[in-house]
Each structure stands twice: as C-alpha cells, then as structure tokens.
C-alpha cells in the first residue's frame, strides 16, 4: 500500500485537480481515487498496528462532491452544485469528512494534534470534549439531519455515525481511566463511561439486528468495540448489587446473540478473556442474588438463573481448553477453576495481547480484527492486561 500511495503522489493525485486547471470531471475522478486510497492506507495501517505516513503529510486534494454520478459529465466546464441531501456518495463521504476534519485539529501553537488527540495528555478533558462536539455538530449539519428512516443507506449512515461519536466520547473518558487508578476516578465519570460503553454496544446491536441494513453488513463486519465490552464486563462484576446490572446482562445477552463470532476462534484472547470476565461477573451477581433470596424467602424476583448465552460461552471455553495442550499460552480458565477444570483458583490468569501465532489461518470472522478506523479511531493496541488490573 505504501508503494501505491507513493505512485499516487507521483501522479499528482495528492494535489487537487483545480491546481492544474483540470476539468470538473477529471478533478472529481482524481478526488475519489485519492480519498479511497487514503482510506485504505489508514485502515491497513491500523490493522498492522502502525500509522499512515500520508495522513498528516502536506496534500490538498479536496473531498469528493456530494453528488450523484449523473450530475457530472466529461464535457462540463463548471463543477455541479452539491446536493443538499444525502446521495449515494454520502456513506463514503461522512467517513472521509471525519478524516479531513481531524486533519485540521491544532494545538494552540498551530501544530498538528494528530489522530491520537483523544488520548493526548496535554489536552484537557474540556478541550477534547469540545473537539468531539465539533465533529458531532458537523456530522449533524452535513449528514444526520437529512437521514430518512425508510431509506436503508440513510439508516446505516445514522447508526454508524452516531456510533463513531459515541466511540470518540468513550475514548476521551477511557483515557482518564487509564491515566489513573480506577478507584480514584470520580464515580460520576465512571458512571458516564459505563453509559457510553453501553450505548456503543447498543449501536453495535442496531447494526447487527436492523433488518433493512442486513445486506450492508459486509461494510462493518470487521468492526467490534472491544474496549466498550471490556469496561461493561468489569463494571458488571463490580456493580453486582445495583439496579443497572439487570440492564447490563440484558445488553450482554443481545451482544452475544448478535455476534456469533464471539463464540468462535477462542485462540483470539479477546474472546476467551471476555468469557472469563463475564463468568466472574455472573458469579459475583449469583452470590448476591442467592444471599438476597435467603433473606427474603418470599421474594421470587431474585431466583438465580444463569443466562443461557453465558452457559454456552463457558461450554465453548471448556471445549476449547479440552483441545488445547495444558501448557499452551492461550489456554484460558474461568475464575474458580484449577488446571483440571475445578478447584479454587482466585484470580484470572495474566493476559497478553494476541500474537501473530494465535491468529487462526482460516475461518476468520468479523470479530477477528478491530478495524474501526472511522467508527472508533483508537490507534493503541487493545490490551486485556489493562482491563485485568482495573477491578
């Protein structure tokens, strides 16, 4: 991809066609090619754990126009006016606009903030929130206000765009958590982060379960908000006796029913560790509900029933362990189990980032990689080890 980008620059695609006096038709073609290459370059950089070298380079190719293909012809001398509604280009355009807008984010001294600005320690929370608000306002003005709920592509833009904003707000708050001990984070911030993470998972559920956009799933099958799931599971374990916990477990059931890939390829440590956290969270709630029912013998609302999806997950993990050597580094155990599958182990095992050797060579599903370049711009490697220490 790097060679392709360098060749594109040699062809001058990084300069807007108007600079060379090209026709509107040729200019528009060049814009579409450049921005598509840019999007692919960013996505592949994220997948490989690196940063696009072109992203913050000096180039001035403008965004493609918000028009239909029939609005422009080779013999036109003047660019057509953009349509003041969503077009067939809009699904691509809103993601490209997000990239373009963030290229304009600057420090007070005029230097680039870069695309990791949400985790930038030199920025205050208020400054980061203002930038997210700026992105949301721009998306509302340019795209969301025109979304028609009976048009499937509009529905997709609305859900994915809202999910992106939710993901950015999560990233801002998550940075506060990661920069300090979780016990020292104000309860209000922790509650807000939990609410945002739950919203993120609800948007994922909407993507997976909305019938009208089912045929668009190929566009987002590589995306899942792992950090949001991790924090919800951590809080489910801590808030075992709170009213919100019932809502959390209903949400978790929806998440797992909507994403069958979460049951498969447990060599992906994100999935196996998620099962561990879910099992530990339910165990804490089970103990509480049992004790509560013992003190309130006439209260039938607190009958302990382990969710069916969790029982299936635990069975999948036991099956995975049974087919994995006892000394294998990716073998996972539930809390309370020893190496034989029973016993009284007290802590979850240390968890490292998935290595290349752990990635299956076949049968990859949409949860295998977190490619969320436009929905959740987070260039840090997902690290379960952090979430294993925040409890």
C-alpha positions as CSV (number, residue, x, y, z in Angstrom):
1,X,0.0,0.0,0.0
2,X,2.9,2.3,0.7
3,X,4.2,1.8,-2.9
4,X,0.7,2.6,-4.2
5,X,0.5,5.8,-2.2
6,X,3.9,6.9,-3.4
7,X,2.9,6.2,-7.0
8,X,-0.3,8.2,-6.5
9,X,1.7,11.1,-5.3
10,X,4.0,10.8,-8.4
11,X,0.9,11.0,-10.5
12,X,0.0,14.2,-8.6
13,X,-3.2,12.8,-7.0
14,X,-2.3,14.5,-3.7
15,X,-2.9,17.9,-5.3
16,X,-6.4,19.0,-6.1
17,X,-7.2,19.0,-9.8
18,X,-8.2,22.7,-9.7
19,X,-4.5,23.4,-9.1
20,X,-3.7,22.1,-12.5
21,X,-6.7,23.6,-14.2
22,X,-8.2,20.2,-14.9
23,X,-11.9,19.8,-16.0
24,X,-14.5,19.3,-13.2
25,X,-15.0,15.7,-14.4
26,X,-11.3,14.8,-14.2
27,X,-10.9,16.7,-10.9
28,X,-13.8,14.7,-9.4
29,X,-12.3,11.4,-10.6
30,X,-8.9,12.2,-9.0
31,X,-10.5,13.2,-5.7
32,X,-12.4,10.0,-5.5
33,X,-9.3,7.9,-6.3
34,X,-7.1,9.7,-3.8
35,X,-9.5,9.6,-0.9
36,X,-10.3,5.9,-1.5
37,X,-6.6,5.2,-1.4
38,X,-6.2,7.3,1.7
39,X,-9.0,5.4,3.4
40,X,-7.4,2.0,2.5
41,X,-4.0,3.2,3.7
42,X,-5.3,4.3,7.1
43,X,-7.3,1.0,7.5
44,X,-4.3,-1.2,6.7
45,X,-2.0,0.9,8.9
46,X,-4.4,0.4,11.8
47,X,-4.7,-3.4,11.1
48,X,-0.9,-3.7,11.2
49,X,-0.6,-1.6,14.3
50,X,1.2,1.4,12.6
51,X,0.3,4.9,11.4
52,X,-0.3,6.1,7.9
53,X,2.7,8.2,6.8
54,X,0.4,10.0,4.4
55,X,-2.2,11.0,6.9
56,X,-0.5,14.2,8.2
57,X,1.6,14.9,5.1
58,X,1.0,18.1,3.1
59,X,-1.6,17.5,0.4
60,X,-4.6,19.5,-0.6
61,X,-6.9,17.2,-2.6
62,X,-10.4,18.2,-1.6
63,X,-13.2,15.9,-0.7
64,X,-15.3,14.4,-3.5
65,X,-18.6,16.3,-4.1
66,X,-21.8,15.2,-2.6
67,X,-23.4,14.5,-6.0
68,X,-24.9,11.6,-8.0
69,X,-22.9,10.2,-10.9
70,X,-25.3,11.6,-13.4
71,X,-24.7,15.1,-12.1
72,X,-21.3,15.4,-13.8
73,X,-20.3,14.7,-17.3
74,X,-16.9,14.8,-19.2
75,X,-18.0,17.9,-21.2
76,X,-18.9,20.1,-18.2
77,X,-16.9,23.3,-17.8
78,X,-18.1,24.1,-14.3
79,X,-18.4,21.9,-11.2
80,X,-22.0,21.0,-10.4
81,X,-23.6,22.2,-7.2
82,X,-23.6,19.7,-4.4
83,X,-27.0,18.3,-3.4
84,X,-28.5,19.4,-0.1
85,X,-29.5,15.9,0.9
86,X,-27.9,12.5,1.1
87,X,-26.7,10.9,-2.1
88,X,-25.2,7.5,-3.0
89,X,-21.8,9.1,-2.2
90,X,-22.8,10.1,1.4
91,X,-21.9,6.8,3.1
92,X,-18.3,7.2,1.9
93,X,-18.3,11.0,2.3
94,X,-19.1,11.1,6.0
95,X,-16.2,8.9,6.9
96,X,-13.8,10.9,4.7
97,X,-15.1,14.1,6.2
98,X,-14.2,12.8,9.6
99,X,-10.6,12.3,8.5
100,X,-10.5,15.7,6.8
101,X,-11.8,17.5,9.8
102,X,-9.4,15.9,12.2
103,X,-6.5,16.9,9.9
104,X,-7.4,20.5,10.8
105,X,-7.2,19.9,14.6
106,X,-4.3,22.0,16.0
107,X,-2.5,22.7,19.2
108,X,-2.6,26.3,20.5
109,X,0.7,26.9,18.7
110,X,-0.7,25.8,15.4
111,X,1.0,22.4,15.3
112,X,-1.0,19.2,14.3
113,X,-2.7,17.4,17.1
114,X,-2.6,14.2,15.2
115,X,-5.2,11.4,15.1
116,X,-4.5,10.3,18.6
117,X,-5.7,13.6,20.0
118,X,-8.4,11.8,22.2
119,X,-5.6,10.3,24.2
120,X,-3.3,13.4,24.2
121,X,-2.3,14.1,27.8
122,X,-1.6,17.8,27.0
123,X,-5.2,18.4,26.2
124,X,-7.8,18.9,29.0
125,X,-11.0,16.9,29.1
126,X,-12.9,20.0,28.2
127,X,-10.8,20.6,25.1
128,X,-11.2,17.0,23.9
129,X,-15.0,17.2,24.5
130,X,-15.1,20.4,22.5
131,X,-13.4,18.6,19.6
132,X,-15.9,15.7,19.8
133,X,-18.8,18.2,19.9
134,X,-17.3,19.9,16.8
135,X,-17.3,16.6,15.0
136,X,-20.8,15.8,16.1
137,X,-22.1,19.2,15.1
138,X,-20.5,18.9,11.6
139,X,-22.0,15.4,11.1
140,X,-25.4,16.6,12.2
141,X,-25.3,19.6,9.8
142,X,-23.9,17.7,6.8
143,X,-25.5,14.3,7.1
144,X,-27.6,13.2,10.0
145,X,-30.3,15.9,9.5
146,X,-31.0,14.5,6.1
147,X,-31.3,10.9,7.1
148,X,-34.6,9.3,6.1
149,X,-35.6,6.3,8.3
150,X,-37.2,4.5,5.4
151,X,-34.0,4.6,3.3
152,X,-31.6,1.7,4.3
153,X,-28.4,3.6,3.4
154,X,-29.6,6.6,5.4
155,X,-30.2,4.3,8.4
156,X,-26.7,2.9,8.0
157,X,-25.2,6.4,8.0
158,X,-27.2,7.4,11.1
159,X,-26.2,4.4,13.1
160,X,-22.6,4.2,12.2
161,X,-22.1,8.0,12.5
162,X,-23.7,8.0,16.0
163,X,-21.6,5.0,16.9
164,X,-18.5,6.9,15.8
165,X,-19.3,9.9,18.0
166,X,-20.1,7.5,20.9
167,X,-16.8,5.8,20.4
168,X,-14.9,9.1,20.5
169,X,-16.5,10.1,23.7
170,X,-15.7,6.7,25.2
171,X,-12.1,7.1,24.2
172,X,-11.8,10.6,25.9
173,X,-13.2,9.2,29.1
174,X,-11.3,5.9,28.9
175,X,-8.0,7.9,28.7
176,X,-8.9,9.3,32.1
177,X,-9.3,5.8,33.5
178,X,-6.1,4.6,32.0
179,X,-4.1,7.5,33.3
180,X,-5.1,6.9,36.9
181,X,-6.2,4.1,39.3
182,X,-9.8,3.2,38.6
183,X,-10.6,3.5,42.3
184,X,-9.5,7.2,42.1
185,X,-11.8,8.0,39.2
186,X,-14.8,10.0,40.3
187,X,-17.9,7.9,40.5
188,X,-19.7,10.3,38.1
189,X,-17.0,9.8,35.4
190,X,-17.1,6.1,35.9
191,X,-20.9,6.1,35.5
192,X,-20.7,8.2,32.4
193,X,-18.1,5.9,30.9
194,X,-20.3,2.9,31.6
195,X,-23.3,4.6,30.0
196,X,-21.2,5.5,26.9
197,X,-19.9,2.0,26.6
198,X,-23.3,0.5,26.9
199,X,-24.5,2.9,24.2
200,X,-21.7,1.8,22.0
201,X,-22.8,-1.9,22.4
202,X,-26.4,-0.9,21.7
203,X,-25.3,0.7,18.4
204,X,-23.5,-2.5,17.6
205,X,-26.7,-4.4,18.2
206,X,-28.6,-2.0,16.0
207,X,-26.1,-2.6,13.2
208,X,-26.4,-6.3,13.5
209,X,-30.2,-6.5,14.1
210,X,-31.8,-3.9,11.9
211,X,-33.4,-5.8,9.0
212,X,-33.3,-3.0,6.5
213,X,-29.4,-2.8,6.5
214,X,-28.7,-6.6,6.7
215,X,-27.3,-6.6,3.2
216,X,-24.8,-3.9,4.2
217,X,-23.1,-6.0,6.9
218,X,-20.1,-6.6,4.7
219,X,-19.3,-2.9,5.2
220,X,-18.8,-3.3,9.0
221,X,-18.2,-7.0,9.6
222,X,-14.5,-6.2,10.6
223,X,-15.6,-3.9,13.5
224,X,-16.4,-4.5,17.1
225,X,-15.9,-2.2,20.1
226,X,-13.8,-4.4,22.3
227,X,-12.9,-1.7,24.8
228,X,-16.6,-0.9,25.4
229,X,-17.3,-4.6,26.0
230,X,-14.4,-4.9,28.4
231,X,-15.4,-2.0,30.6
232,X,-19.1,-3.1,30.7
233,X,-17.9,-6.6,31.9
234,X,-15.6,-5.0,34.5
235,X,-18.5,-2.9,35.8
236,X,-20.9,-5.8,35.7
237,X,-18.6,-7.6,38.2
238,X,-18.3,-4.5,40.5
239,X,-22.0,-3.5,40.3
240,X,-23.4,-6.9,41.0
241,X,-25.9,-5.5,43.5
242,X,-27.0,-2.4,41.6
243,X,-30.3,-1.9,39.6
244,X,-28.4,-1.2,36.4
245,X,-26.8,-4.7,36.5
246,X,-30.0,-6.3,35.2
247,X,-29.9,-3.9,32.2
248,X,-26.2,-4.8,31.7
249,X,-26.9,-8.5,31.5
250,X,-29.8,-7.9,29.1
251,X,-27.4,-5.9,26.9
252,X,-24.7,-8.6,27.1
253,X,-27.2,-11.2,26.0
254,X,-28.1,-9.1,23.0
255,X,-24.4,-8.5,22.1
256,X,-23.6,-12.2,22.1
257,X,-26.7,-13.2,20.3
258,X,-26.0,-10.6,17.6
259,X,-22.3,-11.6,17.2
260,X,-22.0,-15.3,16.9
261,X,-18.3,-14.8,16.0
262,X,-17.7,-14.1,19.7
263,X,-18.3,-17.8,20.4
264,X,-15.7,-19.0,17.9
265,X,-11.9,-19.0,17.5
266,X,-11.2,-18.6,21.2
267,X,-7.5,-18.6,20.4
268,X,-8.2,-14.9,20.0
269,X,-7.6,-13.9,23.5
270,X,-10.0,-11.0,23.5
271,X,-12.9,-13.5,23.1
272,X,-11.7,-16.0,25.7
273,X,-10.9,-13.3,28.3
274,X,-14.3,-11.7,27.7
275,X,-15.8,-15.1,28.6
276,X,-13.7,-15.1,31.8
277,X,-14.8,-11.6,32.8
278,X,-18.5,-12.4,32.0
279,X,-18.3,-15.6,34.1
280,X,-16.7,-13.8,37.0
281,X,-19.3,-11.0,36.8
282,X,-22.1,-13.5,36.9
283,X,-20.5,-15.4,39.8
284,X,-20.5,-12.2,41.9
285,X,-24.1,-11.5,41.0
286,X,-25.1,-15.1,41.6
287,X,-23.7,-15.0,45.2
288,X,-25.5,-11.7,45.8
289,X,-28.9,-12.9,44.5
290,X,-28.6,-16.2,46.4
291,X,-27.9,-14.3,49.7
292,X,-30.7,-11.9,48.9
293,X,-33.2,-14.6,48.3
294,X,-32.2,-16.4,51.5
295,X,-33.0,-13.2,53.5
296,X,-36.2,-12.7,51.5
297,X,-37.7,-16.1,51.1
298,X,-41.0,-14.7,49.7
299,X,-39.2,-12.6,47.1
300,X,-39.3,-14.7,43.9
301,X,-37.9,-11.9,41.7
302,X,-34.4,-12.9,42.7
303,X,-34.3,-16.5,41.6
304,X,-30.8,-17.3,40.4
305,X,-30.8,-18.4,36.7
306,X,-27.6,-18.3,34.8
307,X,-28.2,-16.8,31.3
308,X,-28.3,-19.4,28.6
309,X,-25.8,-17.5,26.5
310,X,-23.3,-17.5,29.3
311,X,-23.6,-21.2,29.8
312,X,-23.0,-21.7,26.1
313,X,-19.9,-19.4,26.3
314,X,-18.5,-21.3,29.3
315,X,-19.1,-24.6,27.5
316,X,-17.3,-23.3,24.4
317,X,-14.3,-22.3,26.6
318,X,-14.2,-25.7,28.3
319,X,-14.3,-27.3,24.8
320,X,-11.5,-25.0,23.6
321,X,-9.4,-25.8,26.7
322,X,-10.0,-29.5,26.1
323,X,-8.5,-29.3,22.7
324,X,-5.5,-27.2,23.8
325,X,-2.4,-28.5,25.4
326,X,-2.1,-27.9,29.1
327,X,1.0,-25.7,28.7
328,X,-0.4,-23.7,25.8
329,X,-0.1,-20.0,26.5
330,X,-3.5,-19.2,25.0
331,X,-5.4,-21.7,27.2
332,X,-7.9,-19.9,29.4
333,X,-9.5,-20.8,32.6
334,X,-12.6,-19.5,34.3
335,X,-12.3,-17.9,37.7
336,X,-12.6,-20.6,40.4
337,X,-11.1,-23.3,38.2
338,X,-7.7,-25.0,38.5
339,X,-5.9,-26.8,35.6
340,X,-8.3,-29.7,35.8
341,X,-11.4,-27.6,35.3
342,X,-12.3,-27.4,39.0
343,X,-10.8,-26.1,42.2
344,X,-10.4,-22.7,43.8
345,X,-8.1,-20.5,41.7
346,X,-8.7,-17.0,42.9
347,X,-7.5,-14.7,40.2
348,X,-7.8,-14.6,36.4
349,X,-4.6,-15.6,34.6
350,X,-2.4,-12.8,33.1
351,X,-3.4,-11.9,29.6
352,X,-1.2,-10.6,26.9
353,X,-2.1,-9.1,23.5
354,X,-2.8,-11.7,20.8
355,X,0.4,-12.6,18.9
356,X,0.5,-13.4,15.2
357,X,0.9,-17.1,16.0
358,X,-2.5,-17.0,17.8
359,X,-4.4,-15.8,14.7
360,X,-6.2,-18.7,13.0
361,X,-5.1,-19.3,9.4
362,X,-8.6,-19.9,8.3
363,X,-12.2,-19.2,9.2
364,X,-11.6,-15.5,10.2
365,X,-14.9,-13.8,11.3
366,X,-15.8,-10.2,11.7
367,X,-14.6,-10.2,15.3
368,X,-11.1,-11.3,14.4
369,X,-9.7,-7.8,14.0
370,X,-10.8,-4.4,15.3
371,X,-10.6,-2.3,12.1
372,X,-12.7,0.6,13.4
373,X,-10.9,3.3,11.6
374,X,-13.9,5.6,11.2
375,X,-16.2,4.3,13.9
376,X,-13.6,4.2,16.7
377,X,-10.3,5.8,15.9
378,X,-8.1,4.2,18.5
379,X,-4.5,3.5,17.4
380,X,-3.5,1.8,20.7
381,X,-3.3,-2.0,20.6
382,X,-6.1,-3.5,22.6
383,X,-4.7,-4.8,25.8
384,X,-6.7,-7.1,28.0
385,X,-3.9,-6.9,30.6
386,X,-5.0,-3.3,31.5
387,X,-8.6,-4.4,32.0
388,X,-7.4,-7.3,34.1
389,X,-6.0,-4.9,36.6
390,X,-8.7,-2.2,36.9
391,X,-11.1,-4.2,39.1
